[in-house]
Amino acid sequence: MVAVIDANALRKISYGIYVVASRKGDKFNGQIANAVFQVTSDPVKVAVCINKQNLTHEFIKESGVFSVSILSKEAPMSFIAGLGFRSGRDYDKFKGLNFKVGVTGAPVVIDYAIAYLEAKVVGSYDVGTHTLFVGEVVNAEVIKDEEPLTYAYYQEMKKGRIPPTAPSYVKRSSS
């Protein structure tokens, strides 16, 4: 029997849609991410998986801090596209965004966020094209009590596309 990887099976994994941001010196960058999860509860640790080609990866690696803004399902595609489909190397993603500088010095995006957390990196793991950064949460707050944006809702209702640098990207065959 020959093993086959059906990309549609991978799309059944449940994800949220988040803004992961960091700093490098006095510069900020962030991106849309779907690979964010809680690892432990005492102390509270979360992991984010970031493509090594992304500027946010460079910022997290250098500063050792990151923030995660949990998005509302009301976040429009224009907002997601501005953070997810443009490079911070060519464009200031924070220009015109409502954000604050958190206790770690990382930017925390407030626009369309229902909650956020900030973390200090306590470990990182090379997983090929991406790095899995594990951070101890040092600050977290609920902003409003709304439903979070899920990957399934993003795909179904917003007809969202997936950038090739996302962990969930699977090249579709042209058959």
Buried (B, 14 or more C-beta within 10 A) or exposed (E): EEEEEEEEEEBEEEBBBBBBBBBBEEBBBBBBBBBBEEBEEEEBBBBBBBBBEBBBBBBBBEBBBBBBBBBBBEBEBEBBBBBBEBBBEEEEBBEEBEBEEBEBBBBBBBBBBBBBBBBBBEEBEEEEEBBBBBBBBBBBEEBEEBEBBBBEBBBEEBEBBBBEBBBBBBEEEEE
